[in-house]
């Protein structure tokens, strides 16, 4: 296959977007959420994976967290990966990493990226469904479940756990 044929082949492949976020918690179990200024509602610190620049999902979650809330911290394990179909956009693969339990000093060091964020808050698990959109809510709850029960990464489709055909 020539270089031109290969380029044309690649250009014709389906597109998928990727996003990555970090799940930070307080010692009492509350979850850190941020309020973006570019849409309604709350979300986790995170954003788009700059894959065209060679960025990995883990690198994106760390970069976005540093940019958005001023905390540049190593991330723990992958808690959830979610395939989210789109309307008017390509599907998104969303990764959620364990940001860990932060102490009061770390929470006090949060500095919001004013170009994108209005505020941040710590919320109880019970508040998550009221504040996050459906698929993101289910993704965060699945990630919290993984942390609570010590299981492996949650595989999700639109925030719902995938039922495996084989054990």
N, C-alpha and C positions, 0 to 999 in steps of 0.2 A: 504494500500500500504506500503510495507516495505521500509526501508531507502535506500536500494540498488536499488529498483525499482524506487523510487522517484529521486534518483541521476541520474539514467539512463534516466529517463523521461526528467529531466532538461537539461542534456547533449545533448539530441536530439532536443531541441527547437531551432528555428531560432535565429541567433545572429544579434544584431543591435548595432552599435557604436553610441556614443553621444559626441557632442562637444558643447562648450559654449563660448560666446564672449560678450564683452562690447562695446557699441557704445558711444564713448565720442565725445563731440562737443565743438567748440569754440562759443563764444557769437555771432559771425557773421554768424553762421550756418555751418561752415566748419566741416568736419568729420576727426577724427584721424585714420590714417591707418599706419600699420607697414609693413616693407619689410623683409620677412623671408630669411634666407640664404640657406634653404634646398629645395627651389623650386622657380620658377619664379613668379613674380607678387607681389601683395600687398594683405593684409588681415586686419581684425580687430584684436585687441589684444584678445587672447583667445586660447583655445585648447581643448584637450581631457578631458572628464569627467572620473575621476578615480572611476568608479562605483563599481569595485571589492573591493575597499577600503571603500565603503559607501559614497563616495562624491556625492553631489547633483549637478545638472547643475549650480545653482546659486553659490554654493561654488567653483566650478571649474572655472567659469568666474572670480570670484574675485581672486582666487589663481593664475590663469594664468596671469591675468593683473598685479598682484604684481610681479610675476616672470619675465614677459617679459618687462614691462616698469617701474617697480619700484613704482607704485602707488597702494597702498592698500586702496581702497575706498569702502564704502558700495554702492551697486548697487540698482537702482530703479526697476521699474516694467519690467516684461517680455514684450518685444515689438513684437517678432516674434518667431515662432517655425516652422521649415522647415524639411520635410522628403525628403532626398536626396538619390535617388537610386544609387547603385554603380556598377561599372564595375571592376571585379577582387577584390572586397571587399564587405563586408556587407553594407547595407544601413546605412546612418548616420541621426540621429535626431540632428539638430542644433538649439541651443537656442541663442537668442540675447537679452541682457538686457540693459536697459538705464543706461549708465554710467554718464549721466548728462552733464551739461555745465561746463567746467573747466575754471578757470581764468589763467592769464599769469603766476602766481606763480606756479600753478600746472603743466602747460606745461613746465616750466623751471625746474621742479623737475624730469622730465622723465629721467630715466636711463635705457638704453637698455640692455637686456640680450644678451651679445655678442655671446654666444654659439648658439643662434637661430635667432637673428635679425641683419640686416644691418643698418636700418634707420627707421625713422618715419617722417610723414608729415601730414599737414592739407590740405584737399582737398574740393573744392566746390562740391555740389551735381552733377553738370554737368560733373565733371571729373570722377565720380565713374564708369560709364560704360567703360571708357577707361582703368581703372586701376585694376578692379576686374573681376574675371572669372564670367561667365554668372549667375549661380545659386546664388553665393554669392552677385553679383551685385544686382540682383532682391531682395534678402533678405534684404540687407542694404537699398535699396530704399523703400521697404515695411515698414521697421522699421522707417525710416524718415517720411513716410506718416502717420503712426500711431501717431507719435509725433506731426505732424503738424495738424492733424484733430481731435486729442483727442479720437480716437476710441480705441477699445480693441485690444488685441493681434492679430496679423496677423497669420492666419493659412496658411501655404504654403506647396506646393509639388514641389520640385526642383526649389524653388524660385518663383513659381507662386501662386497667391492667390487661395485658394480652393473655388469653387462655391458651396454654400450650397443648398441642395435640398429643405429645408424648411426655412421660415423666422425666 
